[in-house]
Amino acid sequence: MTHIPPVERDKGLKVLEDYARNAPRYEVRLGAYRGLALLVPTTPTLKAVLQNIRDKETDDRLKAFYNLM
């Protein structure tokens, strides 16, 4: 995603953020979160988004994974 135009990248980030917040399966939420986390070096504003996702997560399994990252 780091090599695509900014407009398309923003669309992709929104999709990943939606999956990280709302996907019914925890595995999908975890994968989307990890995808966003990998993009933090290129998009520093994602750090706040990831923190917000961690703060609002209710699944204990995901909370444990997020604490390990």
C-alpha positions, 0 to 999 in steps of 0.5 A, spaced: 500 500 500 505 504 500 506 504 493 499 506 491 496 513 490 494 517 496 487 517 494 487 509 493 491 508 499 486 512 504 480 508 501 484 502 503 486 504 510 478 506 511 477 499 509 482 496 514 480 500 519 473 498 518 475 491 518 479 492 525 473 495 528 467 491 526 469 484 523 464 479 526 471 474 526 476 476 531 481 473 526 479 478 521 479 484 526 486 482 528 489 481 521 486 488 519 489 491 525 496 488 524 496 491 517 494 498 519 500 497 524 505 495 519 503 502 515 505 506 521 512 508 519 509 511 512 502 514 515 504 516 523 496 518 524 495 511 524 498 511 531 492 514 534 487 510 530 490 504 533 490 506 540 483 508 539 481 501 536 485 498 542 481 502 547 474 500 544 476 493 543 471 488 547 474 481 545 479 479 551 483 475 546 484 481 541 486 485 547 491 480 549 494 480 542 494 487 542 498 488 548 503 483 545 504 488 539 
